[in-house]
Amino acid sequence: MAKEIKLGNQLVGKNHPTYIVAEIGINHNGDLNIAKRMIHAAQYAHVDAVKFQKRTPRICVPLEEQKKMRETPWGYMSYLEYRERVEFNEDEYREIDRLCKELGIDWFASVWDEESVDFLEAFDPIAYKVPSASLTDHSLLQKLLDTGRPIILSTGMSTMEQIQAGVEKIGDMDRLVITHSTSAYPCDPDKLNLRMIQTLDAAFDCPIGYSGHEVGLIPSVVSVSLGACLIERHFTLDRAMWGTDQAASVEPQGMEKLVKYVRVTEEALGDGIKKVYDEELPSLQKLRRVK
């Protein structure tokens, strides 16, 4: 039964601590110093990994969108120019890799195209994340399969049939984590559908996680009680920063709380076997009249 997987030096599955990922994504806005501050803050919060997003903009941005103009903190520019502005180059990723190794925190990235896979292979990533938008890109899935690395498959804006087809393309359940997600930023509680974690768990023989885009922490903590073995939340230094993902992100203090709440929840869930605890004995002796 392929119900656990190794990410970095940690086993991820139902009998292991929840693997918690702070998704930096593009919330760094292309600023390496901001990214470094975020890595330090994530490590201080005791998350297990930080995650970035890697795109080749000329491939990923549809032609009809590339020349559309938009206001940005760096001036009025085309959407393609903006996407290129927030991408890190090889030297910047080497600095990210160096800092994460120094701090002892895992890092990896969502990959949106095959060139990005080739780019990241040089850094020996612990895994690759397939963003929800790419779940149906079977050519990309094949490229990831060829690397031999673990794959985390996000399932937002997808039908069960599309998820099944993606899983069948990957095939190797020993390398797969599936994360339930709803691709709304931020996502209203009535669209989170957390019971899908149990649905996916029943349908697929691999660890199931949760990639949350809600405001607040409660649903992410509840996901653990529903069986999520991995939690991913967007991370930011300040939700008021410019960027489309900031409002659905968790700030450093919130990430510290999330990690604490998840660890308490893991302890509280127990093993499901009824027992009388030593701490109950004084109450038992004092209060129970009929033995």
Secondary structure, DSSP 8 states (H G I E B T S, - for coil): ---EEEETTEEEETTS--EEEEEEETTTTT-HHHHHHHHHHHHHTT-SEEEEEE--HHHHS-HHHHT-EEEETTEEEEHHHHHHHT---HHHHHHHHHHHHHHT-EEEEEE-SHHHHHHHHTT--S-EEE-GGGTT-HHHHHHHHHHT--EEEE-TT--HHHHHHHHHHH--GGGEEEEEE---SSB-GGGT-TTHHHHHHHH-SS-EEEEE-BSSSHHHHHHHHTT-SEEEEEB-S-TTSSSTTGGG-B-HHHHHHHHHHHHHHHHHH--S-----GGGHHHHHHH----
